[in-house]
Amino acid sequence: MEMKKVILSEDEIPRKWYNILADIKMNPPLGPDGNPIGPEALAPVFPMNLIEQEVSSERWIDIPEEVLRVLSIWRPSPLVRAFALEKALDTPARIYYKNESVSPPGSHKPNTAVPQAYYNKVFGIERITTETGAGQWGSALAFACSQFGLECKVFMVRVSFDQKPYRKSMMEAWGGKCVPSPSMETKAGRDILEKDPDTPGSLGIAISEAIEAAVSDETGKTRYSLGSVLNHVMLHQTIIGLEAKKQLEKIGEYPDIIIGCAGGGSNFAGLAFPFVYDKINGKEIDIYPVEPVACPTMTMAPFVYDHGDTAKYTPLLPMYSLGHAFVPPPFHAGGLRYHGMAPTVSQLITEGILEPKGVTQLAAFEAGVTFTRTEGIIPAPETNHALATVFDEARKAKEEGKEKVILFNFSGHGLIDLAAYDNYFSGGLKNYVLTQEEMLNSEKVFKDHPKPQLLKSR
Ligand SMILES: *Cc1c(COP(=O)(O)O)cnc(C)c1O
């Protein structure tokens, strides 16, 4: 019988993260005056040891023992061959997925929540604030904080807070506190509620609230944590791709195509960046980040300098952005509703190393249900977007009669997202497409920002 899973032993967990900043050129983040900011500008927001990682250009960075000890609760994660799915799609492609749904919170997010909690703890921080969209990041951080004895406060986008009450229960089970955003607890929240009391909220607003709650704590023992987008988050997630590489090596395979869904870019980058290194050095691989067409950051928005949050507390980052004031339509993949994209992922798109794809919500759920009925695991709505592109590529391989090797990231399970499946099965789910006018309106907010340069890394 052919092997279904490739399992690494615990002593094969990677001991170093891969830092893509060693291999690409980037536009610097800019402060309010339009000049590049130094690391010290971020000190009220993040602990200095994480800021050092954010700006480091060392190619390999050691993973601390204490972090490995917690990651080993579920890592190394399995690499699985999707035989039943291949058969259902009648494709000559060999489809592999890295199963990140096996972590305690059910997604890839604790791969960075754990090191972030650890570095905060080592730096003497006692309390971490954050935002969460669908609740995966909030629950991952609550889990990580509980492992290191830190307090955790989560501002959760209101539409998800209402739709997904069990995420809040998960956060509370791990000892975290969760409030709907916008809230009355911060100035950023109060300002928005005054203008628009019925707002569904957005990640941009929740980030503003969480940053404000951290920097306004007079004890100096609170910092903020972000679950995606930033360089150090992409760094921590590379453990996914580094494991996958070892696992494929064991069975003599190498991917032709790599696919991941992308909200802020972290699960995608985590799987893809160790292979992007190979591509920069001459390997031929097609690498596709996938987003919903209802929040078309990579496929329709421009590459600009923009803020990471609605209240403009963050520096200007070079990225694809729908505008920091963008409030996406309420489709069912909370983790993919962010207005921007990781600067590292954005840079690689401008260079043509990554080719973004957009899929509709209905195509995503259709693929997710087929996956559930073949491979047996119910995917998160976010993960369904990656699956829709896997299906497209598997069908293309069939048309071309090619034995392609497709590797994708199974970023999380959907067991807390069953309301979305309910909605899909009862025919209530529909496709949203942004109009050109909505796009142009959302883009007005950065028309006076400085422009990033088009840089070439190769
Ligand atoms: C948060 C989340 C995403 C999107 O975030 P990225 O930073 O782009 O990875 C995707 N899938 C799942 C399961 C998530 O929880």
Ligand as a Chemical Component Dictionary entry (heavy atoms), coordinates in Angstrom:
data_LIG
# 
_chem_comp.id                   LIG 
_chem_comp.type                 NON-POLYMER 
_chem_comp.pdbx_formal_charge   0 
_chem_comp.three_letter_code    LIG 
# 
loop_
_chem_comp_atom.comp_id 
_chem_comp_atom.atom_id 
_chem_comp_atom.alt_atom_id 
_chem_comp_atom.type_symbol 
_chem_comp_atom.charge 
_chem_comp_atom.model_Cartn_x 
_chem_comp_atom.model_Cartn_y 
_chem_comp_atom.model_Cartn_z 
_chem_comp_atom.pdbx_ordinal 
LIG C1 C1 C 0 -6.282 33.272 10.022 1  
LIG C2 C2 C 0 -6.445 32.180 9.084  2  
LIG C3 C3 C 0 -6.119 32.329 7.726  3  
LIG C4 C4 C 0 -5.665 33.640 7.119  4  
LIG O1 O1 O 0 -4.539 34.236 7.702  5  
LIG P1 P1 P 0 -3.120 34.216 7.019  6  
LIG O2 O2 O 0 -2.261 35.082 7.868  7  
LIG O3 O3 O 0 -3.254 34.743 5.635  8  
LIG O4 O4 O 0 -2.670 32.810 7.031  9  
LIG C5 C5 C 0 -6.252 31.234 6.904  10 
LIG N1 N1 N 0 -6.702 30.050 7.356  11 
LIG C6 C6 C 0 -7.028 29.865 8.650  12 
LIG C7 C7 C 0 -7.538 28.535 9.094  13 
LIG C8 C8 C 0 -6.897 30.919 9.553  14 
LIG O5 O5 O 0 -7.204 30.732 10.831 15 
# 
loop_
_chem_comp_bond.comp_id 
_chem_comp_bond.atom_id_1 
_chem_comp_bond.atom_id_2 
_chem_comp_bond.value_order 
_chem_comp_bond.pdbx_ordinal 
LIG C1 C2 SING 1  
LIG C2 C3 SING 2  
LIG C2 C8 DOUB 3  
LIG C3 C4 SING 4  
LIG C3 C5 DOUB 5  
LIG C4 O1 SING 6  
LIG O1 P1 SING 7  
LIG P1 O2 DOUB 8  
LIG P1 O3 SING 9  
LIG P1 O4 SING 10 
LIG C5 N1 SING 11 
LIG N1 C6 DOUB 12 
LIG C6 C7 SING 13 
LIG C6 C8 SING 14 
LIG C8 O5 SING 15 
# 
